[in-house]
């Protein structure tokens, strides 16, 4: 087992640290700042991080003898050898985490669901504590607003009315020209057709206004 002791984690040469997802400060003793670099254990910790693909929150790693006594740790705790890590389960499914830890070579497991972390170490193979309860997969509710049915859309209705009215006005104008050129006997109807054309134009303008209002209202409500 390759281990290197440092009186403080700040004394670790940058060139000697080869675990990219962890820092000496994370692995050092929380009470004294001392650090025992256990390379095989850190290699497995990095392999676990790579396998899970997301951060590991290290609550405790190496413990100096004095700090281990202060926190009531076991006299032969693997933390004293730098071969144990307490990892928060905040961002992990405990079952998936345990399976991944076993796959990369961790052998000792301690379960602390009330405190929200899992202890893993290099062995011997053993386990203690009450396992974490299964977690239900949480799915975020669909926050997208309900799509407006096209047949009921005020924008579509207004645009449709404007379109129909525009076509109608154009048709009246064409009819008016034809009657004026070919049917001199019914020329008295032409003024009425002119009035009808203006009615269609007014309807078209009203439809456009409705469509614009609907667009603005939908925008204000965040529906577009």
Protein Blocks (a to p, Z undefined) as FASTA:
>chain_A
ZZdddfbfklpcfklpccfkbcfklmmcfklopacddfklmmmmmmmmmmnopacddfbf
cdcfklmmmnopafkbfklnopaccddfklacfklmmmmmmmnopabdcddfknopacdd
ebdcddedjddddddddddddfbdcdddfklpmklmmmmmmmmmmmmmmmmmmmmmmmmm
mmmmlmmmmmmmmmmmmmmmmmmmmmmmmmmmmmmmmmmnopZZ
